[in-house]
Amino acid sequence: MPYDIITVTPTLDTSTYAANDVLFTSTEIKLPHSKCAVTHISAVWADIHAADDEIILMFFKENTNQLGTINDAPNITGVKIAQNVLLGVSRINSNGTDHALDVSDNVQAPVLFANFNVNDEGEGETFAAPVVLVQGTTRNTCYVQALLENTGGSTTAPADSLVITLHVEY
């Protein structure tokens, strides 16, 4: 099977986010094929507070409805999620430790995130996300929206500071 790497840079609000806010809404993913299986997800976020955050990515076939207003609580209904055609959900985090590339408190340090799961023994392990991305009405395109599960205080970041990398096969 052929493989490809897709990068997505969503637009973030530059104000302070709180726990469980909408991190970003409908960001286009250009697919190399009409259907792609996600094998790995990672992200780099230029934010010194992000090491305590988890990002819940929701992949949709269509761009019909938003999770809600960016930097506010989600307010989407189940009917609207169904209209978007939910393809899958993946949670990425920094595994509960500070993965900052620069530990200076005075610098916005990039933080590394990866998809994460808990095995039967309760120990963390990385895994291949069970998500298949499928094109919607726009050829070779689907969409991602995200919630921020903040576990360590408030998060503020530049608008283009989050880069998500999807490894896919098709």
N, C-alpha and C positions, 0 to 999 in steps of 0.2 A: 504494500500500500504506500502511496506517496504521503509525505509529511510536509507540513508547513508551519511557520510561526507567524502569528498575527499579533500586532501591538495595537492597543487601544488607549487613547489618552482622553478620558472624560473631562468635562469642564466642571470644576468644583466651585462652591461658594467660598469666598475668602473670609466670611464671618465665622465665629466660633460655632462648632457643631456640638450637640449634646447627645447623650445616649439614645440609640435607636432612631436617629434622624435619617431622612433620605439623603444619601451621600451624593448621588447623581441620578439623572433620569436618562431616558432613551438615547443611548450612545450607539451609533452604528458600528456593526462589525462586518467588514468586507470578507467574505468567505472565498477560498480558492476553488471551491466546488459547491454544488447545491446542498450537499450534506457532508458534515465533518464531525468526527468523534474527537472530543477534547481528551487529551492524554495527560496534560499537566497545565496548571495555572500558577503563575507567579506575578508579583508586582513589586515595584519600587516606589516608595512614597517619600518625597522630600518634606518630612514633617517630624520634628523632634518628639512630638507627643504620640506619634502613631504606633510606637512599640506596644502599647497596651490596647490597641484597637483590633477588632475583627471586622472584616468586610463581607457582607452577604451579597453575592452576585446572583442576580436573577436574569436568566436568558429567555428572550421572547422571540417568536417568529415574526410578530407584527409590532408596529409602532403606533398602536391605537390609543392607549391610555398610559398615564404616568403613575408611578407609585404614590405621588403626592408632590408637594412643593419641596424643592431642594432646601436642605437645612431646616426641615420641619418634620413633624411626625407623619408617617405614611397614612394615607386615607383612601387607598384604593379598595374596591370591593372585590369579592370573589368572582362576580360576573365580569367585571372589567379585566381581571387577570385572565379569565378564560377567553375573552375577546382578543387579548394579546397573544394567546396560545403559548403558555408557559412551556419551555423546552427543558428546563432544569434549573437547579439551584446549587451553588457551590459556596462554601465558606472558606475564606483565606485569612490567615493570621500570621503573626510572627512567633507562634508557638510559645507565647507567654514569657518570652525572654527578650532582652534588648538586643535586637539585631541591627542596631544603627551602625552605619559605616563610618560615622564620625561621632565620638561620644562627647564632644564638647557641648555643654549646655547653651552656649552662645551662638551656635550655628544650627541651621535647619538641616539635620542629618537625615540622609535617606535611610529608610527602614525597609528591610526585605520581608515580603510576605510569601507564603506558599499555601496551596490547598492542603488541608489537614483533616485527619480523622482520628478517632479513638478506637483502638482495637479491643478485643474481648478482655484483655488484662487491664484495661484502663490506661495504657501507655500510648503516647502520641506516636503516630507514624504518618508519613506522607503517602498519598495514594493517587491513582489516576481517577479523575472526576468522571462519574458515570453520566456525562451529558453529551447528547448529540445535537449539534447545531444544524438547523435546517433553514433554507431560504424561505422568506415570506413572499409577499406580493412583489417586492422589489428583488430583482434577480441577484442571487448570490449574496444576500444581505439578511442579517438578523440583528437583534438589538440586545443590549445589556443595560440593566438598571441596578442600583445598589443601595443597601442600607448600611449604616455605620453602627456597629455594636461597640460602643465605647466603654471600656472597662477601667479606665484610669484617669478620668478627668476630661476636660474639654480639649477639642482638637481644632486647630486652625491651620490652614495650608494655602499656598498659592493656587490659583485657578487651574494651572496645568501641571501640578506637581505629582499626580498619580499616573503611573504608566503600568498598564496591565498587559501581561504577555500570555497568550494562549498557544499551546502546542497542540496541533491537530493532525489527524490523519484522515485521508479520504480515498 
